[in-house]
Amino acid sequence: MKKQAIAAGFVLFSFMLPTKASAASFDQLYVFGDSLSDTGNIYNASGKIYPQSPPYFEGRFSDGPLWVDYLGDQLGLKPTLLTTLLTTIPSTPPTQGINFAFGGASSGLDNAVLPNIGLPGVLKQVLGFAGALKASNQTADPDALYTLWGGANDLFYLNPEDSTTPINNISLALNTLVKAGAKNILVFNLPDLGQLPAAKINDHNPTTLSKSTSEFNLGLAKTVSALRQNPNLNIFSVDTYSLFNQASALGFTNVTESCLSRLDICNPGNNKFLIWDGFHPTTAAHQVIADAALAAIDAKSVPEPAINLGILALGAFGAVGVLKRQQKRSASLVVDAKFSHTTVEN
């Protein structure tokens, strides 16, 4: 059964979700975040010029697949890109979830790198999803996995001294997902932004970035701890801060330079560099992140999927027309901002 409605800028689909035989499985994967999780949304929205591919891998901010790709392979799930759904509404809605993440997304409502063209921040991604569910009197699929990772762009591009705003935004996003009915949520903290190669250029202050990162992670930990008091929730957390700090022990031979700055010794797609372009992890690092995520999930039991009427909410965020009308404009904005492949922002 399928019914379609357009309300508050959202395209809604209701359909019967398939059941799974295995008790230790999710039936869908929903991804909210920024370039660390974006597998092609902003690439599509910019007319496939940002990030430049190659050297970037198929619209991803890395030299290969992201943690989303690796984890999805392990779970047997491949979420559909939001921009793909908005451009061509499929006759049969995808059943494996949606990736709402946009490169450059702030933790709040807007995009920190390409503002004012209708691209949603992390909180707006979640609010759009939850709002669509509420408008159709539905709840989030309790057997799906929801992932949330954001906050870095606030500290890099909006206000490096303000950790409170991203803490509040991500906390609100998490609580919104829970209120919408999400039961299984995977949360990531931030690596030490002051230690990234990009923190040492472009007038950034590494000390300030490190301090704000620690404050953000502490605030996020408090929110996660509070949510874990609810016995009906599975809150999985990935400590990327520790992973990056232990990168050398994990086999990475270069943790201080970006791969793109050392192409004389860096082999894209197959290297032991931690950072790809100054901001973003290499695909090898994304693999480690995905392994940590899977380990966090395996450490807890996953509830057996139930037969229920689910909803696939495609959040237009007021940008259905924007993505088409602003393609040329966003492309020129990218060029005007001089987003070269050696200095691509998060």
Secondary structure, DSSP 8 states (H G I E B T S, - for coil): --EEEEETTEEEEEEE----S-SS--S-EEEEESTTT-SSHHHHHTTS-SS-TTTSSTTSSSSS--HHHHHHHHHT---EEHHHHHHS--SS--SS-EE---TTB-SSSSBSSSTTSS---HHHHHHHHHHHHHHTT----TTSEEEEE--HHIIIII-TT--HHHHHHHHHHHHHHHHHT--EEEEE----GGGSGGGGSTT--HHHHHHHHHHHHHHHHHHHHHHTT-TT-EEEEE-HHHHHHTTTTTT-SEEEEEGGGGTTT--TTS--EEESSSSSB-HHHHHHHHHHHHHHHHTS--------EEEEEEE-TT-HHHHHHTHHHHHHHHHHTT--TTS---
